[in-house]
């Protein structure tokens, strides 16, 4: 996935009291983001474990964190 987070890495959109990240597709950054995702072996391992153990909330958090961290670097 290739995303960047606008304005200093994070944009929060308040919607009914829920904070959301606004992600924007940026194809030119594909290689850099893939490298960051591949380097984050700890979070990838946690994501894999959560999937195997069927811990949906943990898997969702790990996936969101993977994308946000890759996008912020």
mmCIF file as gemmi writes it, N, C-alpha and C atoms, coordinates in Angstrom:
data_model
loop_
_atom_site.group_PDB
_atom_site.id
_atom_site.type_symbol
_atom_site.label_atom_id
_atom_site.label_alt_id
_atom_site.label_comp_id
_atom_site.label_asym_id
_atom_site.label_entity_id
_atom_site.label_seq_id
_atom_site.pdbx_PDB_ins_code
_atom_site.Cartn_x
_atom_site.Cartn_y
_atom_site.Cartn_z
_atom_site.occupancy
_atom_site.B_iso_or_equiv
_atom_site.pdbx_formal_charge
_atom_site.auth_seq_id
_atom_site.auth_asym_id
_atom_site.pdbx_PDB_model_num
ATOM 1 N N . UNK Axp A 1 ? 0.846 -1.178 0 1 0 ? 1 A 1
ATOM 2 C CA . UNK Axp A 1 ? 0 0 0 1 0 ? 1 A 1
ATOM 3 C C . UNK Axp A 1 ? 0.885 1.234 0 1 0 ? 1 A 1
ATOM 4 N N . UNK Axp A 2 ? 0.443 2.25 -0.673 1 0 ? 2 A 1
ATOM 5 C CA . UNK Axp A 2 ? 1.191 3.485 -0.745 1 0 ? 2 A 1
ATOM 6 C C . UNK Axp A 2 ? 0.334 4.656 -0.355 1 0 ? 2 A 1
ATOM 7 N N . UNK Axp A 3 ? 0.625 5.186 0.768 1 0 ? 3 A 1
ATOM 8 C CA . UNK Axp A 3 ? -0.149 6.298 1.29 1 0 ? 3 A 1
ATOM 9 C C . UNK Axp A 3 ? 0.795 7.284 1.929 1 0 ? 3 A 1
ATOM 10 N N . UNK Axp A 4 ? 0.417 8.506 2.003 1 0 ? 4 A 1
ATOM 11 C CA . UNK Axp A 4 ? 1.139 9.445 2.845 1 0 ? 4 A 1
ATOM 12 C C . UNK Axp A 4 ? 0.106 10.165 3.679 1 0 ? 4 A 1
ATOM 13 N N . UNK Axp A 5 ? 0.512 10.573 4.852 1 0 ? 5 A 1
ATOM 14 C CA . UNK Axp A 5 ? -0.396 11.27 5.75 1 0 ? 5 A 1
ATOM 15 C C . UNK Axp A 5 ? -0.117 12.757 5.64 1 0 ? 5 A 1
ATOM 16 N N . UNK Axp A 6 ? -1.115 13.513 5.335 1 0 ? 6 A 1
ATOM 17 C CA . UNK Axp A 6 ? -0.954 14.945 5.107 1 0 ? 6 A 1
ATOM 18 C C . UNK Axp A 6 ? -0.59 15.704 6.371 1 0 ? 6 A 1
ATOM 19 N N . UNK Axp A 7 ? 0.089 16.822 6.166 1 0 ? 7 A 1
ATOM 20 C CA . UNK Axp A 7 ? 0.409 17.792 7.214 1 0 ? 7 A 1
ATOM 21 C C . UNK Axp A 7 ? 1.04 17.155 8.432 1 0 ? 7 A 1
ATOM 22 N N . UNK Axp A 8 ? 2.338 17.067 8.421 1 0 ? 8 A 1
ATOM 23 C CA . UNK Axp A 8 ? 3.111 16.548 9.556 1 0 ? 8 A 1
ATOM 24 C C . UNK Axp A 8 ? 2.669 15.145 9.955 1 0 ? 8 A 1
ATOM 25 N N . UNK Axp A 9 ? 2.411 14.326 8.975 1 0 ? 9 A 1
ATOM 26 C CA . UNK Axp A 9 ? 2.151 12.902 9.132 1 0 ? 9 A 1
ATOM 27 C C . UNK Axp A 9 ? 0.731 12.519 9.53 1 0 ? 9 A 1
ATOM 28 N N . UNK Axp A 10 ? 0.02 13.346 10.246 1 0 ? 10 A 1
ATOM 29 C CA . UNK Axp A 10 ? -1.316 12.951 10.683 1 0 ? 10 A 1
ATOM 30 C C . UNK Axp A 10 ? -2.351 14.039 10.445 1 0 ? 10 A 1
ATOM 31 N N . UNK Axp A 11 ? -3.481 13.658 9.93 1 0 ? 11 A 1
ATOM 32 C CA . UNK Axp A 11 ? -4.622 14.56 9.81 1 0 ? 11 A 1
ATOM 33 C C . UNK Axp A 11 ? -5.774 13.881 10.527 1 0 ? 11 A 1
ATOM 34 N N . UNK Axp A 12 ? -6.3 14.527 11.52 1 0 ? 12 A 1
ATOM 35 C CA . UNK Axp A 12 ? -7.425 13.95 12.252 1 0 ? 12 A 1
ATOM 36 C C . UNK Axp A 12 ? -8.713 14.592 11.763 1 0 ? 12 A 1
ATOM 37 N N . UNK Axp A 13 ? -9.654 13.769 11.438 1 0 ? 13 A 1
ATOM 38 C CA . UNK Axp A 13 ? -10.957 14.236 10.983 1 0 ? 13 A 1
ATOM 39 C C . UNK Axp A 13 ? -11.964 13.867 12.058 1 0 ? 13 A 1
ATOM 40 N N . UNK Axp A 14 ? -12.494 14.87 12.715 1 0 ? 14 A 1
ATOM 41 C CA . UNK Axp A 14 ? -13.477 14.622 13.774 1 0 ? 14 A 1
ATOM 42 C C . UNK Axp A 14 ? -14.83 14.381 13.14 1 0 ? 14 A 1
ATOM 43 N N . UNK Axp A 15 ? -15.393 13.243 13.42 1 0 ? 15 A 1
ATOM 44 C CA . UNK Axp A 15 ? -16.687 12.886 12.858 1 0 ? 15 A 1
ATOM 45 C C . UNK Axp A 15 ? -17.481 12.178 13.95 1 0 ? 15 A 1
ATOM 46 N N . UNK Axp A 16 ? -18.392 12.865 14.552 1 0 ? 16 A 1
ATOM 47 C CA . UNK Axp A 16 ? -19.172 12.267 15.621 1 0 ? 16 A 1
ATOM 48 C C . UNK Axp A 16 ? -18.318 11.86 16.81 1 0 ? 16 A 1
ATOM 49 N N . UNK Axp A 17 ? -17.272 12.637 17.079 1 0 ? 17 A 1
ATOM 50 C CA . UNK Axp A 17 ? -16.4 12.338 18.203 1 0 ? 17 A 1
ATOM 51 C C . UNK Axp A 17 ? -15.355 11.277 17.918 1 0 ? 17 A 1
ATOM 52 N N . UNK Axp A 18 ? -15.297 10.775 16.692 1 0 ? 18 A 1
ATOM 53 C CA . UNK Axp A 18 ? -14.332 9.744 16.311 1 0 ? 18 A 1
ATOM 54 C C . UNK Axp A 18 ? -13.228 10.401 15.483 1 0 ? 18 A 1
ATOM 55 N N . UNK Axp A 19 ? -12.002 10.149 15.865 1 0 ? 19 A 1
ATOM 56 C CA . UNK Axp A 19 ? -10.855 10.692 15.155 1 0 ? 19 A 1
ATOM 57 C C . UNK Axp A 19 ? -10.401 9.695 14.092 1 0 ? 19 A 1
ATOM 58 N N . UNK Axp A 20 ? -10.196 10.169 12.882 1 0 ? 20 A 1
ATOM 59 C CA . UNK Axp A 20 ? -9.791 9.3 11.78 1 0 ? 20 A 1
ATOM 60 C C . UNK Axp A 20 ? -8.557 9.882 11.1 1 0 ? 20 A 1
ATOM 61 N N . UNK Axp A 21 ? -7.762 9.007 10.49 1 0 ? 21 A 1
ATOM 62 C CA . UNK Axp A 21 ? -6.641 9.452 9.684 1 0 ? 21 A 1
ATOM 63 C C . UNK Axp A 21 ? -7.115 9.653 8.259 1 0 ? 21 A 1
ATOM 64 N N . UNK Axp A 22 ? -6.639 10.71 7.636 1 0 ? 22 A 1
ATOM 65 C CA . UNK Axp A 22 ? -6.942 10.939 6.228 1 0 ? 22 A 1
ATOM 66 C C . UNK Axp A 22 ? -5.725 10.498 5.425 1 0 ? 22 A 1
ATOM 67 N N . UNK Axp A 23 ? -5.857 9.417 4.67 1 0 ? 23 A 1
ATOM 68 C CA . UNK Axp A 23 ? -4.769 8.883 3.873 1 0 ? 23 A 1
ATOM 69 C C . UNK Axp A 23 ? -4.971 9.249 2.414 1 0 ? 23 A 1
ATOM 70 N N . UNK Axp A 24 ? -3.87 9.607 1.756 1 0 ? 24 A 1
ATOM 71 C CA . UNK Axp A 24 ? -3.931 10.008 0.353 1 0 ? 24 A 1
ATOM 72 C C . UNK Axp A 24 ? -2.947 9.161 -0.44 1 0 ? 24 A 1
ATOM 73 N N . UNK Axp A 25 ? -3.404 8.573 -1.521 1 0 ? 25 A 1
ATOM 74 C CA . UNK Axp A 25 ? -2.573 7.728 -2.381 1 0 ? 25 A 1
ATOM 75 C C . UNK Axp A 25 ? -1.5 8.557 -3.075 1 0 ? 25 A 1
ATOM 76 N N . UNK Axp A 26 ? -0.238 8.097 -3.031 1 0 ? 26 A 1
ATOM 77 C CA . UNK Axp A 26 ? 0.865 8.783 -3.704 1 0 ? 26 A 1
ATOM 78 C C . UNK Axp A 26 ? 1.746 7.729 -4.374 1 0 ? 26 A 1
ATOM 79 N N . UNK Axp A 27 ? 1.457 7.379 -5.634 1 0 ? 27 A 1
ATOM 80 C CA . UNK Axp A 27 ? 2.155 6.307 -6.335 1 0 ? 27 A 1
ATOM 81 C C . UNK Axp A 27 ? 3.674 6.481 -6.398 1 0 ? 27 A 1
ATOM 82 N N . UNK Axp A 28 ? 4.167 7.683 -6.462 1 0 ? 28 A 1
ATOM 83 C CA . UNK Axp A 28 ? 5.606 7.911 -6.569 1 0 ? 28 A 1
ATOM 84 C C . UNK Axp A 28 ? 6.376 7.428 -5.346 1 0 ? 28 A 1
ATOM 85 N N . UNK Axp A 29 ? 5.697 7.245 -4.223 1 0 ? 29 A 1
ATOM 86 C CA . UNK Axp A 29 ? 6.341 6.822 -2.984 1 0 ? 29 A 1
ATOM 87 C C . UNK Axp A 29 ? 6.268 5.314 -2.748 1 0 ? 29 A 1
ATOM 88 N N . UNK Axp A 30 ? 5.784 4.575 -3.72 1 0 ? 30 A 1
ATOM 89 C CA . UNK Axp A 30 ? 5.563 3.141 -3.556 1 0 ? 30 A 1
ATOM 90 C C . UNK Axp A 30 ? 6.788 2.411 -3.022 1 0 ? 30 A 1
ATOM 91 N N . UNK Axp A 31 ? 7.931 2.586 -3.616 1 0 ? 31 A 1
ATOM 92 C CA . UNK Axp A 31 ? 9.139 1.879 -3.189 1 0 ? 31 A 1
ATOM 93 C C . UNK Axp A 31 ? 9.517 2.185 -1.753 1 0 ? 31 A 1
ATOM 94 N N . UNK Axp A 32 ? 9.459 3.442 -1.366 1 0 ? 32 A 1
ATOM 95 C CA . UNK Axp A 32 ? 9.822 3.843 -0.006 1 0 ? 32 A 1
ATOM 96 C C . UNK Axp A 32 ? 8.878 3.237 1.016 1 0 ? 32 A 1
ATOM 97 N N . UNK Axp A 33 ? 7.581 3.224 0.712 1 0 ? 33 A 1
ATOM 98 C CA . UNK Axp A 33 ? 6.623 2.685 1.659 1 0 ? 33 A 1
ATOM 99 C C . UNK Axp A 33 ? 6.735 1.171 1.778 1 0 ? 33 A 1
ATOM 100 N N . UNK Axp A 34 ? 6.993 0.497 0.67 1 0 ? 34 A 1
ATOM 101 C CA . UNK Axp A 34 ? 7.175 -0.955 0.711 1 0 ? 34 A 1
ATOM 102 C C . UNK Axp A 34 ? 8.39 -1.293 1.564 1 0 ? 34 A 1
ATOM 103 N N . UNK Axp A 35 ? 9.459 -0.545 1.401 1 0 ? 35 A 1
ATOM 104 C CA . UNK Axp A 35 ? 10.662 -0.767 2.211 1 0 ? 35 A 1
ATOM 105 C C . UNK Axp A 35 ? 10.357 -0.601 3.704 1 0 ? 35 A 1
ATOM 106 N N . UNK Axp A 36 ? 9.617 0.435 4.048 1 0 ? 36 A 1
ATOM 107 C CA . UNK Axp A 36 ? 9.268 0.662 5.457 1 0 ? 36 A 1
ATOM 108 C C . UNK Axp A 36 ? 8.398 -0.468 6.002 1 0 ? 36 A 1
ATOM 109 N N . UNK Axp A 37 ? 7.452 -0.937 5.192 1 0 ? 37 A 1
ATOM 110 C CA . UNK Axp A 37 ? 6.6 -2.041 5.634 1 0 ? 37 A 1
ATOM 111 C C . UNK Axp A 37 ? 7.426 -3.304 5.849 1 0 ? 37 A 1
ATOM 112 N N . UNK Axp A 38 ? 8.352 -3.573 4.944 1 0 ? 38 A 1
ATOM 113 C CA . UNK Axp A 38 ? 9.186 -4.767 5.064 1 0 ? 38 A 1
ATOM 114 C C . UNK Axp A 38 ? 10.14 -4.686 6.259 1 0 ? 38 A 1
ATOM 115 N N . UNK Axp A 39 ? 10.572 -3.492 6.593 1 0 ? 39 A 1
ATOM 116 C CA . UNK Axp A 39 ? 11.489 -3.314 7.729 1 0 ? 39 A 1
ATOM 117 C C . UNK Axp A 39 ? 10.81 -3.487 9.082 1 0 ? 39 A 1
ATOM 118 N N . UNK Axp A 40 ? 9.524 -3.272 9.132 1 0 ? 40 A 1
ATOM 119 C CA . UNK Axp A 40 ? 8.799 -3.311 10.397 1 0 ? 40 A 1
ATOM 120 C C . UNK Axp A 40 ? 8.427 -4.755 10.755 1 0 ? 40 A 1
ATOM 121 N N . UNK Axp A 41 ? 9.454 -5.573 10.963 1 0 ? 41 A 1
ATOM 122 C CA . UNK Axp A 41 ? 9.233 -7.003 11.194 1 0 ? 41 A 1
ATOM 123 C C . UNK Axp A 41 ? 8.489 -7.282 12.499 1 0 ? 41 A 1
ATOM 124 N N . UNK Axp A 42 ? 8.69 -6.447 13.496 1 0 ? 42 A 1
ATOM 125 C CA . UNK Axp A 42 ? 8.015 -6.66 14.785 1 0 ? 42 A 1
ATOM 126 C C . UNK Axp A 42 ? 6.507 -6.528 14.612 1 0 ? 42 A 1
ATOM 127 N N . UNK Axp A 43 ? 6.08 -5.444 13.976 1 0 ? 43 A 1
ATOM 128 C CA . UNK Axp A 43 ? 4.641 -5.234 13.792 1 0 ? 43 A 1
ATOM 129 C C . UNK Axp A 43 ? 4.058 -6.262 12.823 1 0 ? 43 A 1
ATOM 130 N N . UNK Axp A 44 ? 4.801 -6.633 11.797 1 0 ? 44 A 1
ATOM 131 C CA . UNK Axp A 44 ? 4.332 -7.66 10.862 1 0 ? 44 A 1
ATOM 132 C C . UNK Axp A 44 ? 4.118 -8.994 11.597 1 0 ? 44 A 1
ATOM 133 N N . UNK Axp A 45 ? 5.043 -9.327 12.478 1 0 ? 45 A 1
ATOM 134 C CA . UNK Axp A 45 ? 4.917 -10.558 13.267 1 0 ? 45 A 1
ATOM 135 C C . UNK Axp A 45 ? 3.685 -10.489 14.18 1 0 ? 45 A 1
ATOM 136 N N . UNK Axp A 46 ? 3.486 -9.348 14.823 1 0 ? 46 A 1
ATOM 137 C CA . UNK Axp A 46 ? 2.316 -9.192 15.695 1 0 ? 46 A 1
ATOM 138 C C . UNK Axp A 46 ? 1.022 -9.298 14.9 1 0 ? 46 A 1
ATOM 139 N N . UNK Axp A 47 ? 1.017 -8.721 13.693 1 0 ? 47 A 1
ATOM 140 C CA . UNK Axp A 47 ? -0.149 -8.807 12.82 1 0 ? 47 A 1
ATOM 141 C C . UNK Axp A 47 ? -0.428 -10.265 12.452 1 0 ? 47 A 1
ATOM 142 N N . UNK Axp A 48 ? 0.618 -10.996 12.042 1 0 ? 48 A 1
ATOM 143 C CA . UNK Axp A 48 ? 0.457 -12.41 11.682 1 0 ? 48 A 1
ATOM 144 C C . UNK Axp A 48 ? -0.079 -13.227 12.854 1 0 ? 48 A 1
ATOM 145 N N . UNK Axp A 49 ? 0.463 -13.005 14.04 1 0 ? 49 A 1
ATOM 146 C CA . UNK Axp A 49 ? -0.006 -13.722 15.223 1 0 ? 49 A 1
ATOM 147 C C . UNK Axp A 49 ? -1.475 -13.426 15.511 1 0 ? 49 A 1
ATOM 148 N N . UNK Axp A 50 ? -1.845 -12.164 15.39 1 0 ? 50 A 1
ATOM 149 C CA . UNK Axp A 50 ? -3.234 -11.771 15.649 1 0 ? 50 A 1
ATOM 150 C C . UNK Axp A 50 ? -4.181 -12.45 14.667 1 0 ? 50 A 1
ATOM 151 N N . UNK Axp A 51 ? -3.766 -12.564 13.41 1 0 ? 51 A 1
ATOM 152 C CA . UNK Axp A 51 ? -4.608 -13.236 12.41 1 0 ? 51 A 1
ATOM 153 C C . UNK Axp A 51 ? -4.765 -14.717 12.756 1 0 ? 51 A 1
ATOM 154 N N . UNK Axp A 52 ? -3.66 -15.373 13.065 1 0 ? 52 A 1
ATOM 155 C CA . UNK Axp A 52 ? -3.695 -16.795 13.409 1 0 ? 52 A 1
ATOM 156 C C . UNK Axp A 52 ? -4.579 -17.04 14.632 1 0 ? 52 A 1
ATOM 157 N N . UNK Axp A 53 ? -4.478 -16.143 15.612 1 0 ? 53 A 1
ATOM 158 C CA . UNK Axp A 53 ? -5.245 -16.289 16.85 1 0 ? 53 A 1
ATOM 159 C C . UNK Axp A 53 ? -6.656 -15.711 16.75 1 0 ? 53 A 1
ATOM 160 N N . UNK Axp A 54 ? -6.998 -15.178 15.567 1 0 ? 54 A 1
ATOM 161 C CA . UNK Axp A 54 ? -8.325 -14.601 15.303 1 0 ? 54 A 1
ATOM 162 C C . UNK Axp A 54 ? -8.653 -13.444 16.25 1 0 ? 54 A 1
ATOM 163 N N . UNK Axp A 55 ? -7.634 -12.651 16.57 1 0 ? 55 A 1
ATOM 164 C CA . UNK Axp A 55 ? -7.812 -11.456 17.396 1 0 ? 55 A 1
ATOM 165 C C . UNK Axp A 55 ? -7.989 -10.263 16.448 1 0 ? 55 A 1
ATOM 166 N N . UNK Axp A 56 ? -9.234 -10.035 16.084 1 0 ? 56 A 1
ATOM 167 C CA . UNK Axp A 56 ? -9.566 -9.057 15.054 1 0 ? 56 A 1
ATOM 168 C C . UNK Axp A 56 ? -9.152 -7.639 15.437 1 0 ? 56 A 1
ATOM 169 N N . UNK Axp A 57 ? -9.425 -7.231 16.661 1 0 ? 57 A 1
ATOM 170 C CA . UNK Axp A 57 ? -9.083 -5.868 17.072 1 0 ? 57 A 1
ATOM 171 C C . UNK Axp A 57 ? -7.575 -5.654 17.078 1 0 ? 57 A 1
ATOM 172 N N . UNK Axp A 58 ? -6.828 -6.634 17.53 1 0 ? 58 A 1
ATOM 173 C CA . UNK Axp A 58 ? -5.372 -6.539 17.532 1 0 ? 58 A 1
ATOM 174 C C . UNK Axp A 58 ? -4.851 -6.479 16.104 1 0 ? 58 A 1
ATOM 175 N N . UNK Axp A 59 ? -5.38 -7.317 15.228 1 0 ? 59 A 1
ATOM 176 C CA . UNK Axp A 59 ? -4.965 -7.316 13.828 1 0 ? 59 A 1
ATOM 177 C C . UNK Axp A 59 ? -5.265 -5.97 13.177 1 0 ? 59 A 1
ATOM 178 N N . UNK Axp A 60 ? -6.426 -5.42 13.473 1 0 ? 60 A 1
ATOM 179 C CA . UNK Axp A 60 ? -6.802 -4.117 12.922 1 0 ? 60 A 1
ATOM 180 C C . UNK Axp A 60 ? -5.843 -3.035 13.393 1 0 ? 60 A 1
ATOM 181 N N . UNK Axp A 61 ? -5.514 -3.046 14.687 1 0 ? 61 A 1
ATOM 182 C CA . UNK Axp A 61 ? -4.565 -2.072 15.216 1 0 ? 61 A 1
ATOM 183 C C . UNK Axp A 61 ? -3.212 -2.216 14.54 1 0 ? 61 A 1
ATOM 184 N N . UNK Axp A 62 ? -2.729 -3.447 14.41 1 0 ? 62 A 1
ATOM 185 C CA . UNK Axp A 62 ? -1.423 -3.681 13.79 1 0 ? 62 A 1
ATOM 186 C C . UNK Axp A 62 ? -1.397 -3.206 12.346 1 0 ? 62 A 1
ATOM 187 N N . UNK Axp A 63 ? -2.444 -3.493 11.608 1 0 ? 63 A 1
ATOM 188 C CA . UNK Axp A 63 ? -2.516 -3.068 10.21 1 0 ? 63 A 1
ATOM 189 C C . UNK Axp A 63 ? -2.513 -1.547 10.105 1 0 ? 63 A 1
ATOM 190 N N . UNK Axp A 64 ? -3.316 -0.901 10.937 1 0 ? 64 A 1
ATOM 191 C CA . UNK Axp A 64 ? -3.349 0.57 10.942 1 0 ? 64 A 1
ATOM 192 C C . UNK Axp A 64 ? -1.99 1.147 11.31 1 0 ? 64 A 1
ATOM 193 N N . UNK Axp A 65 ? -1.35 0.556 12.297 1 0 ? 65 A 1
ATOM 194 C CA . UNK Axp A 65 ? -0.037 1.034 12.732 1 0 ? 65 A 1
ATOM 195 C C . UNK Axp A 65 ? 1.006 0.83 11.644 1 0 ? 65 A 1
ATOM 196 N N . UNK Axp A 66 ? 0.963 -0.299 10.972 1 0 ? 66 A 1
ATOM 197 C CA . UNK Axp A 66 ? 1.898 -0.557 9.867 1 0 ? 66 A 1
ATOM 198 C C . UNK Axp A 66 ? 1.782 0.521 8.798 1 0 ? 66 A 1
ATOM 199 N N . UNK Axp A 67 ? 0.579 0.825 8.4 1 0 ? 67 A 1
ATOM 200 C CA . UNK Axp A 67 ? 0.344 1.823 7.347 1 0 ? 67 A 1
ATOM 201 C C . UNK Axp A 67 ? 0.756 3.212 7.835 1 0 ? 67 A 1
ATOM 202 N N . UNK Axp A 68 ? 0.349 3.58 9.03 1 0 ? 68 A 1
ATOM 203 C CA . UNK Axp A 68 ? 0.68 4.911 9.56 1 0 ? 68 A 1
ATOM 204 C C . UNK Axp A 68 ? 2.192 5.079 9.714 1 0 ? 68 A 1
ATOM 205 N N . UNK Axp A 69 ? 2.872 4.059 10.216 1 0 ? 69 A 1
ATOM 206 C CA . UNK Axp A 69 ? 4.312 4.164 10.399 1 0 ? 69 A 1
ATOM 207 C C . UNK Axp A 69 ? 5.034 4.238 9.058 1 0 ? 69 A 1
ATOM 208 N N . UNK Axp A 70 ? 4.628 3.446 8.112 1 0 ? 70 A 1
ATOM 209 C CA . UNK Axp A 70 ? 5.254 3.484 6.777 1 0 ? 70 A 1
ATOM 210 C C . UNK Axp A 70 ? 5.001 4.828 6.106 1 0 ? 70 A 1
ATOM 211 N N . UNK Axp A 71 ? 3.824 5.366 6.302 1 0 ? 71 A 1
ATOM 212 C CA . UNK Axp A 71 ? 3.447 6.634 5.671 1 0 ? 71 A 1
ATOM 213 C C . UNK Axp A 71 ? 4.163 7.811 6.302 1 0 ? 71 A 1
ATOM 214 N N . UNK Axp A 72 ? 4.492 7.679 7.572 1 0 ? 72 A 1
ATOM 215 C CA . UNK Axp A 72 ? 5.11 8.787 8.271 1 0 ? 72 A 1
ATOM 216 C C . UNK Axp A 72 ? 6.613 8.892 8.076 1 0 ? 72 A 1
ATOM 217 N N . UNK Axp A 73 ? 7.222 7.879 7.49 1 0 ? 73 A 1
ATOM 218 C CA . UNK Axp A 73 ? 8.682 7.884 7.305 1 0 ? 73 A 1
ATOM 219 C C . UNK Axp A 73 ? 9.078 8.333 5.922 1 0 ? 73 A 1
